[in-house]
Amino acid sequence: MDAARQALLDALAAHEPADDDERRDRDAIAALVTATPRCFDRDLYEPGHITGSAFVLDARSGRLLLHHHRRLDRWLQLGGHDEGEHDPLQTALREAQEESGLSDLAPLSTTILDLDVHAIPAAKGEPPHLHHDVRYALATRTPGEIAQAAESLALQWFPLDEAVALMDEPGATRALRRLASLAVTLGPG
């Protein structure tokens, strides 16, 4: 087992799932990481691949940054595919920076916020597949510096309760519930 996969397995083992759905997803992600050294490769379609995503908070207001994903036509957290990091936190940081234009992003914690395995429809020569998404909480102190990326129809800050309604998905609701408890610890300023 290489060091990157072992580090992810250790992080997964340390993560306490919030419910049976997340427990099932944690087990599926661990099985993928254990089974194949290619688990981070975006062209591994069966059973899918590891992705890293970021729930980005404005450290002062506690608002969440979402982007309206062009291809999926949904409001989502930032994130995406590994590009050689072999570390979902580093993938989440890079993707969030690329998709938001924010250069000061920092983890609220280096531990996993949430885990979610979800289906991705076929597109651009890729078959339908699963994203084994490892999610983290990030924060910025420069929310006014967002810059919309090409893959977004819009990029906007939302109060957490509005984000729950916009995302309208059980895994996101679970992650936002955890994020709300982290946001309380941020406080003003």
CORMOUR-V946087 format. One record per helix or strand of 2 or more residues. SS is the DSSP state (H for helix, E for strand). FROM is the first residue (numbers start at 0). LEN is the number of residues. If there is no record, write none. Layout:
# CORMOUR-V946087
ss->SS from->FROM len->LEN
ss->SS from->FROM len->LEN
This chain:
# CORMOUR-V946087
ss->H from->2 len->12
ss->H from->19 len->16
ss->E from->48 len->10
ss->E from->63 len->6
ss->E from->73 len->3
ss->E from->77 len->4
ss->H from->87 len->13
ss->E from->105 len->2
ss->E from->113 len->7
ss->E from->128 len->12
ss->H from->142 len->3
ss->E from->151 len->7
ss->H from->159 len->8
ss->H from->169 len->17
